[in-house]
């Protein structure tokens, strides 16, 4: 976990972008960048949140053998990994999903995630990595390779502030965390980073407004649940997967967040 107090960096940001004054090109982003509400609908799906992968099980650490068993359970029960753009497009009436979609997310850009990514690749599965604009354990070369492998990379802010959280930051510092993260990820990796994961799940109306201005089209929290709706596209839920979860308990967790929507003749979920 990372935090950043008052610094020269923050002072420079404050001087460049006074509170409430933002670059015109970002603040006036065209309305087309926001998903249009065309036949909006909710969906319940398992959105699994991981952090580290080590030899010892913990709240935020999952041993690789346990992760393998979880992936094999998903495969054997017909689940297919999807991306954030796929899920958001489905909610806003512009796409389909597989019969049993699952969204796997990994936070913090930790080096141990490489081992988990190798296990995913072996099974033809993918995940979303939420990384910071600076301070990741994974270096830029490794992240570029992960992107090349077909994994989605999105924003986890610039420095992962927790003490204080996003909701307690000055407007200038908040803008730095949200806007600069997208800018750096675009420059370093060539990704648009249109989706955000709030560090510690901290957000409020001001954070959401600033995220919209910074160009995000959706955001995820870090609390339980699997019910996604268009109305809460800037506060969609996830479920933390603990390292001490048995395969049976993992299966029960996934099933509890799996809906039974209408299916198309092709086997997917209809718009």
N, C-alpha and C positions, 0 to 999 in steps of 0.2 A: 504494500500500500504506500502511496506517495502523497505528499502535501508540499505546498510552497507558500512561504510567508511573504511579507513585504520584501521586495527586492528591487534592485536596479532595473531588472527586466520588467517588473510590473509598473514601475515608474515610467519607463519608456513607453509602455503600452498606453498608460493613462494619458501621457502627453500627446501621443499620436492620435488616439481615439478617445476624446473626452466622453464622459458618461452620456450615453444617449446619442452620440454622434458617430455614425458608422460610414464606411465607404459606400458611396452612392450605388456602385455597381452591384453590391451585395444587398443593401437595404431595399433596393427597388428591383429585386429579382422578379422576372415575369411570372404572372400567375400560372402559366402553363407548367412551371416546375412543381407545382403542388398537384397531387393526384386528384382528378376530377371525381366527384361523387356520382358515378354511373352505376346504378343498381347496387348500392352498398349492401354488404351482408357481413355478419359475424361468422367466426369459425372458432372451434375449440381444437387445439392441437398441442402436442407436447413440444415445448420450447425449453431445451435443456441447457443449463448454465454450468460451465466448468471453469476452473482456474489453473491449478497446477497438477502435474502428474509425477508423483514421486513414489518411493518404495513404501512409505508409511502412510496409512490412511488417516485423513483428517477432514475437518469441515470443508476446507478448500483444496484438499489434496486427494487425488484419486490414483491408486496404484495402477500401473499399466495392465497387469493381468485382469484386474477388475474391469477396466475400461474395455478390454478385449471381449470379456463375457457380455458386457452391456451391448456392444456393437453386434455381436453374434446373435443376441436375443432379438435386437431390432430387425436384423436381416431375416432371421428364421420366422418372424411373425409378420413379415410383409411390409415393414416400414421403409420408406425411401426419404433420404435427406433432400431438403429444399433450401432455397435461398430467401433472404429478406425481400428482394424485389418480387419474387414469385408470390409470397404470401400477401404482400401489400397489393399487388396487382389483382390477386383473387378477391381480396376484401372490397376493392373498388371496381369490381365487375369487368376486369380486363384480362382474365386468364383462367387457367385450370390448375388443379393440383393433383398429385397422385392420390390413390385411394387412402393410403395411410401416410400422410406427410409427417416428418419430424424435422425440427430445426435445432441443430446443434451449435451452440455458441461457446466461445472461449474468450475470457477476458485477460487483460493486463500484458499481453505480449511476452509471456514467460518462455524461457528457453526449453523447459520440459515439455512444452506443447508440441515440439518437433516429433517426439516419440508417439504422441497421440495422432498426429497428422499422418505418420507412416502407417499406423493401424487403419485409419480411415481410408487411405489410398489403396491398401491391399484389398479392401472390400468394395471399392468403387463408390465410396461415400464422401461427403463434403461437410464443411463446417464454416461458420462465420467467425472471424477473429476480430475482436474489438481491441485496437491497439492505441497507444498514445502517440502524439506528435513528437515526443521526445522521452527518453528514459526507459525504453523497452529493453528487456534482456535479449530478445531477438534483434539482430542487427538488420540494417536495410537490405543487405544482400540476401539474407535468409528470408526476409519478408517478400522480396521480389520473387524468389524461387517459389515460395508458398503461393503467391498470386499466380505464377506461371502454371502451377499444378491445378489451378481451377478453384482455389479457395477464395472466398469473399473476405475482403478486409474493410472494416468500417472504423468509426471514430469512438475512442473512449476518453475524449478530451485531450488537452495538451499535456498536462502533468498529473492527472488523476488526483485532484484535490479532495481530501477527506476532512481535514482539520485546519480551516473550516471547510464545509461542504459547498457545493455549487450554490445552494440557496442563501449562503451567508457572504458570498463574494461581492465586491464592488462591481458596478456595471462594467467598468473598464477591464477588470480582471476576468469577469465572466465572459466578456466578448473575446478576450485573448484565448481563453480555454476552448471556446467553441469554434471560433472562426479560424484561428491559427492552426488548430489540429487538422481541419479540412485542407487548409492551404499547404501545410507541410506534407501530408499524405499524398496530395495531388502531385506536388513537386517531386517527391522521393519515389513514389510507387506508381504514379499515373492513374490513381483511383479517384473516383468522384467523392467517396465517403459521404453519402447522403443520409446515412442512418447513424444514430448515436446511442450508446449505452451510458446511462448516468452512473458515475462512480458512487458506489454505496447506495444506489437507487434514490439519490437525493434530487428532487426537482420540485418546482412550484410554478405558478402561472408566469412569473417573471422569467424563469429559466426557459420555459416553453416558448415564450415570445421571442427571446433572444436566439433560441435554436432555430426558429423559423427564419429570422432575419439572417442568420448565418448560412442558410441554404439547406438545412436538413428537412427531410420530408417525413421522418418518423423517428421514434425513439423508444428504447426499452428500459424497463426498470430492473430490479434484482430481487423481486419478491415472487411468491408462489402464485400459481394459477395458470390456466391455458386458454382462457376465453379472450379472444382478440376481437375488437370491434373497430369500425372506422372512426367512431366518435372519440376513441382514446388512442389514436395513432401515435401520439407523443408520450404515451405511458403504458405501452403494452407489457404484459407480465411475462416472467420466466420462472423456471423452477430450478433451484440449486440442487445439483447432484453431489451428495456427500460421498466421501471415500469409503465410509463404513457401511454403505448400503448393500444389502445382499442382492443377488440377481432376482430372486423372487420379489423382494420389495421394489426393486427397480421396475420390474414388469408391471406390478400393481400401480406404481406411480405413473408410468406411461399410459397404461390403459385408462386411468382416471382422467386423463387429459385428451383422450381420443374421442372425437365425435363420430357420428354415423350419418354424414350428409348424403344427399341424393347423388347417385353415381351415373355417369354417362355411359353409353354403350361401349366406349373405348376403355372403361375401367377407371377413369379419373373422376375428379369432383367437378360437377358442372358449374358454370358461372351462374 
